[in-house]
Amino acid sequence: MKIQILAAAMSVAASLASAQPLDTRPSSATTTLGESKVTITVSGGERLVVANGLPDHTTGRFPGRGNPNRISAQSYNFHLPTAPKTNAAPHDGRGAWFGVALNGIPFEPGTAEFWNNRREWNYEAKSGFIDLGLDQNNAHVQPTGAYHYHGLPTGLMTKLGGDGKKMLLVGWAADGFPMYTSDAHTVARDAKSPLKKMRPSWQIKKGEREGGPGGKYDGKFTADHEFVKGSGDLDECNGRFGVTPEFPSGTYYYCITEEFPQLGRQWRGTPDPSFSKRGSGPGGGGPGGRRGPPGGPGGPGPGGDFNRPPRRD
């Protein structure tokens, strides 16, 4: 199947400056999933992303080991402000998609897998301690058939020409701020400064867990981490203010990192209700400093992403 493609740079520029639909689909596709469809239009101070949620790159095998779900088409209509504003306190990220990639695939940092079904002990998808069936794109599938990213969308990055030599826009967060990979300018406000990998300011706690599963803090659970201001390059939302190719005058932006939290667990701005997975907008978060993380986004139900209890260790 031959599918028209726009160059990544043209796609991004158009999405920022015009109200014309964007097409980030592949030039050719041989897949049994169907055609990936996404349009991004900008009009009246709003960016609208309409997508069917089918990936435009190679995926892992689904159903497969660690994930019994099959990818199927969705019906996404995400609304984002084109002039978002930051808030004094972050918004908690539970119960919603964190954002959406340029190819229409949503981002979700948390899981719906819990130790003994206790929500304060939320398993981390990329901790390496539990097999949740993530593929080479740091993605897997929910029982609804929704394919979604838990980290860097490597297949999309390749399609967009990501080479680590320039900042790469890969999506938009639910509050309207842009999402980039971890490569950003060493000096945030200097576009001529070299790029480096951004380091999160979240650390694994020292000592042993009090109650719950017990044992040493090792990153298995979201609650094993704490924000330590100034220990990395990014704030508690895994973002910062700086210049980017699309925003030469500067903007707040999020980075997707290899290390925890990978994707932000909170928003710096106000998320649009269209990203909610429960029919209502997420609640507000508290101010930062040194503290434990907010809970990850809620999943499809008590059975978790895979409608089964999590593995116990």
N, C-alpha and C positions, 0 to 999 in steps of 0.2 A: 504494500500500500504506500503510495507516494503522498507525503504530507508536506505542505509548504512550511518552511522555517524562516524566521527572521533572525538575523545575527543578534547575539546577546546584547551587544552595546546598543543596537537600534531598539531592541525591545525595552530595555531599561529607560532609554531616553524618551521613548514614546510614552511609556507609562507615567513618566513624571510630567511631561509637557503637553500631552494631547488627550483627547477623549476617544481615540481610535482603539478598537480591540487589539490586544496583543496575542501573538501565537508563539508559544514556546515549545511546540511539539517537534518531534524528530523529523528529519527529512525522509526517513523510511522506517517502517516498523513491520516486524513479523511477529505477531503475538496473538494468543488466543484470548487475551483480556479485552480486546476491543480497542478503539481509538481513544487516545488521551485527548481530552478537550478542555481548554481553559481560555477564557477571555478576561482581560484586565482593562477596565475603562476608567477614565478620570473625568468627572463632571460635577460641577456645583460643590466643590470642596470635599468630594468623597471619591475614594478609590473602591471600585466594586470588582470583586474577584468571583467569577462564576466558573465552576469546574465540576467535572464528573469524578474526580479523585483517582483516575487511572494513571499509573506512572508512565512516563515517557522515556524510560531507560530500562535496562535489564534489571531484574529483581532476583531474589533468592527463590527457592522452590516452596510454594505455598499451595496446599497444606504441606507441612514438612516437620522435621524433628523440632520439637519445642513449640510449634505453632500449628494447630490443626485447622486453621481458618483459610478460606479461599478469598482472594482479592475479587471485589465486585464493584461496579459503578456506584457512585454516590451522587448526591445532589447538593452541592455546596453553593451558598450565596453569602460571601463574606463582605462586610462593609467596613471601610477604614477611613478615618479622617486624613486629609492630605496636609493638614497643618496641626498635628497633635501637640499637646502641651504636657509638660512634666508636672507631677504632683509632689508635694512636700514629702508624702509617705507613699511607699509602694503599694500596689494592689496585689493581693494574694492570687495565685494562679490556679487554685483548685476548681474543678468542674468545667474547664473550658480548654479548647485548643489554644496553645500559646501564640500561634501565628500560622501563616500559610506561605508555602514556597511559590516561586514564580511559575512552577508547573502545576499549581493547584493542589498539591499534596500538603495536608496539615502537619504542623509540628506539635508534638506532645512530649513534655519532659518526664512526667511521672508515669507510674504504672497503677494498675488496680489489683496488684498482688500484695497481700499483707500476711505477716506472721500471725497465726491464730486469729485471723480476721480482725485484728486490732489495727485501726487506721493510723495510729501513731508509729507503727512499725511497717513502713511502706518499703517493699523491695525496690532496689535500683536496677533499671533495665541494663545498664552497661557496667555493672559492678564486677561481673565475671563470676559471681557466686550462684547465680540462678540462670538457667537456660530459658530465655523467653523467645527464642527463635529469630533473633535479629539477623538480617541479611547483610550483604556487603555495603548497603546504603544506610546502615544503622536504622533500619526500618523493619516493621512487621505488620501483622494484620489483626484487627479486632473481630469479634464474632459477627459484627455487622458487615464485614467485608472491607472496612476502611483501612487502607494502606496508609501508614503514617510514619514520620521520622522521629527518632529519639535522639538524634545527634546530627553530625555533619552529613548532608545529603550528597554523598560522593558521586553517584551517577549523574545527578543534576549539575554538580560542580564541573564535571568533565564536559558535559554538553555546553556549559556556559563559557568554557575556555579557561577555567581556573588553573593558574600555573604558579600562584604564590608571588607573582611579580607586581600585582596590583590588588587593591581591595576588591572583593567580589561580593556583590549584592546577590543574595539567594532567596530573599523573601521579605515579608512584612509581618511585624508582630500585631497582635490584636488591638493594640492602642494606636497603631498607625506609624510607629517608628520603624526604620529599616533594620533588616537583619543581615549581617555579614558573616563570612567565615572568620577564623581566628587571626588571619593576617591583617594587621592594621599598622598605622604609622607609629613609629617609636615616640615621636612628639605629637600628641593628639591633634594640635592645631596647626601643624606644619606639614603641608602636602608634599614637601620636598624631602622630608625625613624618611629614612629607610623603613621598610616594613619589618615587623617581627611578630612572632606568635604571642597573642595576648594570654596572660596568665590570670585565671580566676582568683578571687580572694576568699574562696571557700576552702577549708582545711578539714581533714579528718580529726575528730576529737581525740584527746589522749585519755588513756585509762580504760575502764570497763563500763559497760552499760549497766544502769541501775534498773533492775526489774526487767520485764519483758523477756526477750530471748536470752538475755545475759551475754557473757563473753566480751571480748575486747572489741572496741570500736575499730572497724576495718573497712568501712565503706559499703557494706552489704545493704544497709538501709539508708533512706534519706536522712533520718534523724541522727546518723553517725557523723554528720557534717555540721560545721558552724562557720559563720561568716567572720573573718578576721580582717577588719578594715585596714587597707594599706599593705596587705601581704601579697597582693597581686596588682594587675593593671586595671581590673574592672571592679565595678561596684557590686552591691548585693543582688542586683538584677542581671548581672553578667553583661553590663553595658557601660558606656561612657560617652562623653561629649567630645566631638572632634570633626575634622574635615574628612570628606569622602569624595570619590569621583563624581557621585551624583549630587552631593551637597557641598560644593566648594566653600561656602560661607560657614559651614558647620551645622551639625545636628546631633541630637542624642541618637545613639544606635546600639544595637545588641550584637554581641559576638557569640558564635557557636564554637565552643571549645572542645578539645579532646578530653579534658579532665572535667570532673564534677564542677558545676552542675550541667555541663554540656549546653543545654538550653536554659534560659532564664526561668526561675520558678516564681517570679513576680514581675509585674509590669511597672515601669516608671511612669507611664501615663494611664489613661482610663481606657480599659478594654471595651470594645464594642460588643453588645449583647449577641450579635450574630455568631460569635465564636463560642457561645455557651453550649455545653453538651447536655444541659439539664433544663433548658427552657427559662433560665434566669441568669442574670449577670453575676459575675464573681464578686465576692465581698472585698472589703478594704484590708490592707495589711498595716503593720505597725512600723515605726521608725527603726533605723538600723543602728549598728554598733558592733557588738560581738554577741551573737545569739544563734539559736538553733534555726534550721530552715523551716519554711512553711511546708505544709503537706503538698504532695504532688497532685496534679490534676486528677479528679475522680474519673474512673473508667466507666464502662457500660453497666456495671452492677457488682454485687457482692462476689460473684464468681470470678471476677478479674477479666483480663484481656482474653483469656482462653476458656472461660466458664468452668474452671476447675480450681481447687484449692492450690496455693503455692506449695512448692517443695519445702519441707521442713529440714533443717540441718541439725 
